[in-house]
Amino acid sequence: MTEVTETLDALGLLCPLPVLKARKRLKSLPDGALLRVLADDPAAIVDVPHFCAEAGHALVSQDDENGYQSYLIRKGG
């Protein structure tokens, strides 16, 4: 599976909301699905990779866009 299954817009949300919303959205997706998370919280740079490592998801990419970050997470099983 190479296409983004869903996009979670967490722009404007502060820690820990981007990670909490990503966790909730990933629960409803099948294993191997991709979730794109958009966040502008400075703490997300640390929180999202840590969440992925702890929860068994793969952080496929982490990019800086125009004033926000974009994370691509593959749901682990």
C-alpha positions as CSV (number, residue, x, y, z in Angstrom):
1,M,0.0,0.0,0.0
2,T,1.7,3.2,-1.1
3,E,-1.2,5.8,-1.1
4,V,-2.1,7.9,1.9
5,T,-5.3,6.4,3.4
6,E,-6.3,9.5,5.4
7,T,-5.0,12.9,6.4
8,L,-5.3,14.2,9.9
9,D,-5.2,18.0,10.1
10,A,-3.9,18.7,13.6
11,L,-2.8,22.3,12.7
12,G,-3.4,24.7,15.6
13,L,-3.5,21.8,18.2
14,L,-1.0,21.8,21.0
15,C,0.7,18.8,22.7
16,P,-0.5,16.1,23.3
17,L,-3.5,16.5,21.0
18,P,-1.8,15.8,17.7
19,V,-0.5,12.4,19.0
20,L,-3.8,11.6,20.7
21,K,-5.8,12.3,17.6
22,A,-3.3,10.3,15.5
23,R,-3.6,7.3,17.9
24,K,-7.4,7.4,17.7
25,R,-7.4,7.7,13.9
26,L,-4.9,4.9,13.4
27,K,-7.1,2.5,15.6
28,S,-9.8,2.7,12.9
29,L,-7.4,2.0,10.0
30,P,-6.2,-1.5,8.8
31,D,-2.7,-2.6,9.4
32,G,-0.3,-1.2,6.8
33,A,-2.5,1.8,6.1
34,L,-0.8,5.2,5.8
35,L,-1.9,8.3,7.8
36,R,-0.6,11.7,7.0
37,V,-0.5,14.0,10.0
38,L,-0.2,17.8,9.6
39,A,0.9,19.6,12.8
40,D,2.4,23.0,13.7
41,D,3.0,22.3,17.4
42,P,6.8,22.5,18.0
43,A,6.6,19.5,20.3
44,A,5.3,17.3,17.5
45,I,8.8,17.1,16.1
46,V,9.7,14.9,19.2
47,D,6.3,13.6,20.1
48,V,5.2,12.0,16.8
49,P,8.4,9.9,16.2
50,H,8.4,8.8,19.9
51,F,4.7,7.8,19.6
52,C,5.5,5.8,16.5
53,A,8.4,4.0,18.1
54,E,6.4,3.2,21.3
55,A,3.2,2.1,19.5
56,G,4.9,0.0,16.8
57,H,4.1,2.2,13.8
58,A,6.6,3.1,11.1
59,L,7.4,6.8,10.6
60,V,7.8,6.7,6.8
61,S,8.6,10.4,6.4
62,Q,8.8,13.7,8.3
63,D,8.9,16.9,6.2
64,D,8.7,20.6,6.8
65,E,6.0,22.3,4.7
66,N,5.1,26.0,4.7
67,G,5.1,26.7,8.5
68,Y,4.1,23.2,9.6
69,Q,5.3,19.6,9.6
70,S,3.9,16.7,7.7
71,Y,4.3,13.1,9.1
72,L,3.6,10.0,7.1
73,I,2.8,7.0,9.5
74,R,2.3,3.4,8.4
75,K,0.2,1.5,10.9
76,G,1.9,-1.4,12.4
77,G,0.2,-4.7,13.5
